[in-house]
């Protein structure tokens, strides 16, 4: 199985992001699932489905992750009513994502 550009980007975003805003809900969410706090390391052993694939691991069937919200950079049409103007501006959009702990994954072969 090859790693797609989306999966590589998901891993890069997870590892190189700087926000710690989701650390508390991640840690609490996995503690609620019975994982000790000392074993929950965001950006080290907690990633999205696609990021795990990029790390050559896959989420086990039936596993439920922890939902968090991230800000993503995208573009929006400056004036949607103006059909002749395609000018766009950068905006931040909030997006829900699900993250999984390494204990919920297995190695890809």
Secondary structure, 3 states (H helix, E strand, C coil): CCCCHHHHHHHHHHHHCCCCCCHHHHHHHHHHCCCCHHHCCECCCEEEHHHHHHCCEEECCCCCCEEEEEEEEEEEECCCCCCCCCCEEEEEEEEEEEEEEHHHEEECC
